[in-house]
Amino acid sequence: MDSSQLRILADKLVRNIDAGDPLPISCLSEETVNRLSKQTCLVAIVKAIESTENLGLLKVTIVIHETVVWAEGLLRNPQGIFQDNTTVHAAVTIQRWTTKALAPPETFAPKSHFDSNTFPISTAIDTLRWVLMAVAGLRLLSYLQLLVPRLNEQPALDLVTSLASFTDPRDPWTRPEAFETANALLVELLRHGRTANPKFLSNLLAGLLQDKVKPSFAKAKNSAITDQGRKANYHLPSAVDLGDSEVQLKAWKFREVYIPTVFQWILGKLDESTIQEHWPLVIPPLLAILDDEAIDNKIKGCSLLVALLKITPPSLLQKTGLGEVFHDALLPWLSFLPSLTPEEQSIRLLDAVYPTLLHLLRIRYPGSELSVQKTAVLDQMVRIGILNGFGHAGEYVKIATILMKWLLELVNEMGIMSVKHFKVSMFASFNMDSWK
């Protein structure tokens, strides 16, 4: 069997994908690939991918999917590749093309309630087709890495961005195999880069934050902070260009849906010795995600904030004044209760925001001693969160259960100072019949 016959089989696999299949196939079988009787020249793959350029690389199409599956099958066996003086250039071309094709498309974005020009929601089969293509594409990138190790020397930001897009298994575009392959490739890229240059990781993260993350959040203005990532002493509402739609204002949410995941990966690579250097580029995206109205983004923002707090020296948080900014952003979420907030969303948000507020509290006021400021913050959490929450609990038993859980945490934190909050009236509006 030659490459043209393999392409026919790749096309058949792609076109026969069934959204109802519990175990859809992402790549050609080993048996099929092993039937190849001739060596593959990478230039032939380059010619094939060039023919897809008019289709739009950032759009998931059957032809692009089929090309990725076909190329993955051809390169799966390194011994079946014909190498000559064009191999390296062709491999780089294939890598760049695959990297662009793997950027999760706008079809994974939520639909804006304020803008009719958002990308249409994809069908189940479109989504599945793209997810399966991503698995094949990441495999293809791993073969190219083995084929031409020198590609590791200076990995382009586009490549790292593409791989980092698959580092959160909770994303709808990431299957377990894609998650594992992307992480393995990133580990190898970082290992090789650090060997060649001790400052490799720091330079890479700076480039990602400046060239990839910052542009996606460019219009996310927050008047509570300065351009240096410090608390603003005087702040007025941010100016908004009335000509900008919600989609333009939040490119990270409606266009480049993978950027928050890339940002999360970057945070995971920073530490106490590097966070201050990148602080001005880290804070605006984090606050933009926290301030978004979508509950899922608020929950993701909590996770990102905890990751940041773990690597932030208390002195830096105090010097920038952002401890108060973060607290003020999170505290109102304690009132996101039924019936204004759906019960399931409220439960998930409360279980994210209480531990985040407590983590922030312990960073701002370290030690076990209860200072006046620390006690005042805990009092706020009890009044606005617990007491107000029980006032809205009614028949929402699950909400009351969550509140009881975090009340115990707050009592443990406050000690004897919690007694002032315990009154019979605290539970007066809670319907005990709902527990029967």
C-alpha positions in Angstrom: 0.0 0.0 0.0 1.3 3.5 -0.9 0.7 6.9 0.6 -2.2 7.7 -1.8 -4.1 4.6 -0.7 -3.4 5.5 2.9 -4.9 8.9 2.3 -8.1 7.3 1.0 -8.4 5.3 4.2 -7.7 8.4 6.3 -10.5 10.2 4.4 -12.9 7.3 5.1 -12.0 7.3 8.8 -12.7 11.0 9.1 -16.0 11.0 7.1 -17.4 8.0 9.0 -17.0 9.5 12.5 -20.2 9.0 14.5 -21.0 11.3 17.4 -22.8 8.5 19.1 -19.8 6.1 19.1 -18.7 5.6 22.7 -15.1 4.8 21.5 -14.4 6.9 18.4 -11.2 6.3 16.6 -8.7 9.2 16.3 -6.0 7.6 14.2 -5.4 4.8 11.6 -4.8 1.4 13.1 -1.4 -0.2 13.5 -2.4 -2.9 11.0 -3.2 -0.3 8.4 0.0 1.7 8.8 2.2 -1.4 8.8 0.9 -2.2 5.3 2.8 0.8 3.9 5.3 -0.6 1.4 7.2 2.5 0.4 9.2 5.1 2.3 7.6 8.5 2.8 9.2 11.7 1.7 8.3 14.7 3.9 8.1 17.0 0.9 5.0 15.0 -0.3 3.3 15.9 3.0 4.3 19.5 2.6 2.7 19.7 -0.8 -0.5 18.1 0.6 -0.8 20.6 3.5 -0.1 23.6 1.2 -3.2 22.6 -0.8 -5.3 23.1 2.4 -4.2 26.7 3.0 -7.1 28.2 1.0 -9.5 26.4 3.4 -8.3 28.4 6.4 -6.0 26.7 8.9 -7.8 27.9 12.0 -11.1 26.4 10.9 -11.8 22.7 11.6 -12.6 21.2 8.2 -12.8 17.6 7.0 -9.9 18.1 4.6 -7.5 19.4 7.3 -8.6 16.6 9.7 -8.0 14.0 7.0 -4.6 15.5 6.2 -3.5 15.4 9.9 -4.7 11.7 10.2 -2.9 10.8 7.0 0.3 12.5 8.0 0.3 10.9 11.4 0.0 7.5 9.8 2.8 8.2 7.4 5.2 9.4 10.1 4.3 6.8 12.8 7.2 4.6 11.7 10.5 6.6 11.6 12.2 3.9 9.6 9.6 4.4 6.8 10.7 8.0 6.2 13.0 8.8 3.4 15.6 11.4 4.6 17.6 13.8 2.4 18.7 17.4 2.5 15.1 18.6 2.4 14.0 16.7 5.5 14.7 19.3 8.2 13.0 22.2 6.3 10.0 20.0 5.5 9.7 18.8 9.1 9.7 22.5 10.3 7.0 23.3 7.7 4.9 20.4 8.9 5.4 21.3 12.5 4.3 24.9 12.0 1.2 23.9 10.0 0.2 21.3 12.6 0.7 23.8 15.4 -1.7 26.3 13.7 -4.2 23.6 13.0 -4.3 22.6 16.6 -5.3 25.9 18.1 -8.7 25.2 19.7 -11.2 27.1 17.5 -13.9 29.6 18.5 -16.6 26.9 18.2 -15.7 25.9 21.8 -16.5 29.5 23.1 -19.7 30.3 24.8 -22.2 32.4 22.9 -22.2 36.0 23.8 -25.6 37.3 25.1 -24.8 40.8 23.8 -23.2 40.2 20.5 -24.9 38.3 17.6 -21.6 38.0 15.7 -20.1 35.3 17.9 -18.9 32.2 16.2 -21.8 29.7 15.8 -21.9 26.9 18.3 -20.6 23.7 16.6 -22.6 20.5 16.3 -21.6 17.4 18.3 -20.0 15.8 15.3 -17.9 19.0 14.5 -16.7 19.1 18.1 -15.8 15.4 18.1 -14.1 15.6 14.8 -11.9 18.4 16.1 -11.1 16.7 19.4 -10.0 13.5 17.5 -7.9 15.6 15.1 -6.1 17.1 18.0 -5.1 13.7 19.3 -3.7 12.8 15.8 -2.0 16.2 15.5 -0.2 15.9 18.9 1.0 12.5 17.9 2.3 14.0 14.7 4.2 16.7 16.6 5.8 14.0 18.8 7.0 12.1 15.7 8.5 15.2 14.3 10.4 15.8 17.6 11.9 12.4 17.4 12.7 12.8 13.7 14.5 16.1 14.0 15.7 16.6 17.6 17.1 20.0 16.7 13.6 21.4 16.6 13.9 21.5 20.4 16.6 24.0 20.4 14.5 27.1 20.0 10.8 26.1 20.1 8.6 28.8 18.7 6.1 30.4 21.0 3.4 29.2 18.7 4.4 25.6 19.4 4.5 26.0 23.2 1.2 27.8 23.1 -0.4 25.0 21.1 0.9 22.3 23.5 0.0 24.3 26.6 -3.5 24.6 25.3 -4.0 20.9 26.1 -2.7 20.9 29.7 -6.1 21.1 31.5 -8.1 17.9 31.2 -11.2 19.7 32.1 -11.3 21.6 28.8 -13.8 20.2 26.3 -11.2 20.0 23.6 -8.7 17.9 25.6 -8.9 14.1 25.7 -6.7 12.1 28.1 -4.3 11.1 25.3 -4.0 14.7 24.1 -3.3 15.8 27.7 -0.6 13.2 28.2 1.1 13.7 24.8 1.1 17.5 25.2 2.6 17.4 28.7 5.3 14.9 27.6 6.3 17.1 24.7 6.4 20.2 27.0 8.6 18.4 29.5 11.1 17.4 26.8 11.1 20.9 25.3 11.8 22.5 28.7 14.5 19.9 29.5 16.3 20.5 26.3 15.9 24.3 26.5 17.3 24.5 30.1 20.3 22.4 29.1 21.1 24.8 26.3 20.3 28.0 28.2 19.8 28.5 32.0 17.5 31.4 31.3 15.5 29.5 28.8 12.3 29.1 30.9 12.2 32.6 32.2 12.6 34.0 28.6 10.0 31.6 27.3 7.4 32.6 30.0 8.1 36.3 29.4 7.5 35.8 25.7 4.3 33.8 26.2 2.9 36.5 28.6 3.9 39.4 26.4 3.1 38.0 22.9 0.3 35.5 23.6 -1.5 36.3 26.8 -1.4 40.1 27.0 -2.9 40.7 23.5 -5.8 38.5 24.3 -6.6 40.5 27.5 -5.5 43.9 26.0 -9.0 45.4 26.3 -9.6 44.1 29.8 -9.1 47.3 31.7 -9.4 47.2 35.5 -9.3 50.6 37.3 -8.5 49.0 40.6 -4.8 48.4 39.5 -2.0 50.3 37.9 -0.1 49.2 34.8 2.6 47.9 37.2 0.1 45.5 38.9 -0.3 47.6 42.0 -3.4 48.8 43.8 -4.6 52.1 42.4 -4.9 54.8 45.1 -7.5 56.6 43.0 -9.5 54.8 40.5 -12.4 55.8 38.3 -14.5 53.4 36.1 -12.4 52.3 33.2 -13.1 53.9 29.8 -14.9 51.6 27.4 -14.9 52.1 23.7 -18.6 51.9 22.8 -17.6 50.7 19.4 -16.2 47.4 20.8 -18.4 44.4 21.1 -18.2 41.9 24.0 -16.4 39.6 21.7 -13.7 42.2 21.0 -13.5 43.2 24.7 -13.0 39.5 25.8 -11.0 37.9 23.0 -9.7 35.3 25.6 -13.3 34.2 26.2 -14.9 34.3 22.7 -12.0 34.0 20.3 -8.8 32.6 21.8 -10.5 30.2 24.2 -7.4 28.3 25.0 -5.5 31.3 26.4 -6.7 30.9 30.0 -5.4 27.4 29.9 -2.0 28.6 28.6 -2.0 31.3 31.3 -2.7 28.6 33.9 0.3 26.5 32.6 2.5 29.6 32.8 1.5 30.2 36.4 2.4 26.6 37.2 6.0 27.2 35.9 6.6 30.4 37.9 8.0 30.4 41.4 8.9 32.8 44.2 12.1 33.8 42.5 10.4 34.7 39.2 6.9 35.9 40.0 7.9 39.5 40.8 9.7 39.9 37.4 6.5 38.9 35.6 4.0 40.5 38.0 2.7 43.3 35.7 1.9 40.8 33.0 0.2 38.3 35.4 -2.2 40.4 37.4 -4.4 41.9 34.6 -5.4 38.6 33.0 -6.0 37.1 36.4 -8.4 39.9 37.5 -10.1 39.8 34.1 -11.0 36.1 34.6 -12.1 36.7 38.2 -14.3 39.6 37.1 -16.0 37.7 34.3 -19.7 37.1 34.9 -19.6 33.4 34.0 -19.5 31.1 37.1 -17.1 28.7 35.4 -14.6 31.5 34.9 -15.0 32.7 38.5 -14.2 29.2 39.6 -11.2 29.0 37.3 -10.1 32.4 38.5 -10.1 31.1 42.1 -7.9 28.2 41.1 -5.5 30.6 39.3 -5.4 32.9 42.3 -4.6 30.1 44.7 -1.8 29.0 42.3 -0.5 32.6 42.3 -0.7 33.0 46.1 1.4 29.8 46.6 4.3 31.4 44.8 3.8 35.0 46.0 5.9 36.2 49.0 3.6 37.9 51.6 5.9 41.0 51.3 5.1 41.3 47.6 1.3 41.1 48.2 1.6 43.7 50.9 3.9 46.0 48.8 1.5 46.0 45.8 -1.6 46.3 47.9 -3.3 43.6 45.9 -4.4 41.5 48.9 -7.2 44.0 49.4 -8.0 44.1 45.7 -8.4 40.3 45.5 -10.5 40.3 48.7 -12.8 42.9 47.4 -13.2 41.0 44.1 -14.1 37.7 45.9 -16.2 38.8 48.8 -19.4 39.6 46.9 -19.4 36.0 45.5 -20.5 34.7 48.9 -23.9 36.1 48.1 -24.3 34.2 44.8 -27.1 32.1 46.2 -30.4 30.6 45.0 -32.7 31.6 43.5 -30.8 34.3 41.6 -27.9 31.9 41.1 -28.8 28.3 40.1 -28.2 26.0 43.0 -25.7 23.7 41.3 -23.6 26.8 40.2 -23.9 28.3 43.6 -22.6 25.2 45.3 -19.6 25.0 43.0 -18.8 28.7 43.4 -19.1 28.7 47.2 -16.8 25.6 47.4 -14.2 27.5 45.4 -14.4 31.0 46.9 -14.4 30.1 50.6 -11.0 28.3 50.5 -9.6 31.0 48.2 -10.6 33.7 50.7 -9.1 31.8 53.6 -5.9 31.1 51.6 -5.7 34.8 50.8 -6.3 35.7 54.5 -3.5 33.5 55.7 -1.1 35.1 53.2 -2.1 38.6 54.2 -2.1 38.0 57.9 0.4 35.1 58.6 0.6 33.5 62.0 -2.0 32.2 64.4 -2.6 35.4 66.2 -5.8 37.2 65.5 -5.0 40.8 64.7 -7.7 43.5 64.5 -7.5 43.4 60.6 -7.7 39.6 60.4 -10.7 39.5 62.8 -12.5 42.1 60.7 -12.1 40.1 57.5 -13.3 36.9 59.2 -16.3 38.9 60.6 -17.1 40.0 57.1 -17.0 36.4 55.8 -19.4 35.2 58.5 -21.9 38.1 58.1 -21.9 38.4 54.4 -21.4 34.7 53.7 -22.7 32.5 56.4 -25.4 34.6 58.1 -26.7 36.0 54.8 -26.5 32.5 53.3 -28.6 30.9 56.0 -31.1 33.7 55.5 -31.5 32.5 51.9 -31.1 28.7 52.5 -34.8 27.8 53.0 -35.4 24.5 51.2 -31.9 24.5 49.7 -30.4 21.8 51.9 -27.3 21.4 49.8 -26.5 25.1 50.2 -27.0 24.9 54.0 -24.7 21.9 54.1 -22.0 23.9 52.3 -22.5 26.8 54.6 -22.1 24.6 57.7 -18.9 23.1 56.3 -17.3 26.5 55.8 -18.8 27.9 59.1 -16.7 25.2 60.9 -13.6 26.4 59.0 -14.3 30.0 60.0 -14.9 29.1 63.6 -11.6 27.2 63.8 -9.9 30.3 62.3 -11.6 32.7 64.7 -11.5 30.7 67.9 -13.3 32.4 70.8 -13.9 35.5 68.7 -16.6 33.6 66.8 -18.9 33.4 69.8 -20.4 36.8 69.1 -21.9 35.5 65.9 -23.8 32.6 67.5 -27.4 33.6 68.2 -30.6 31.7 68.0 -31.7 34.1 65.2 -28.8 32.9 63.1 -30.8 29.9 62.0 -34.3 31.4 62.4 -35.0 31.5 58.7 -33.7 28.1 58.0 -36.4 25.5 57.4 -35.5 22.5 59.5 -38.3 20.5 57.9 -36.3 20.3 54.8 -33.8 18.0 56.6 -36.4 15.4 57.5 
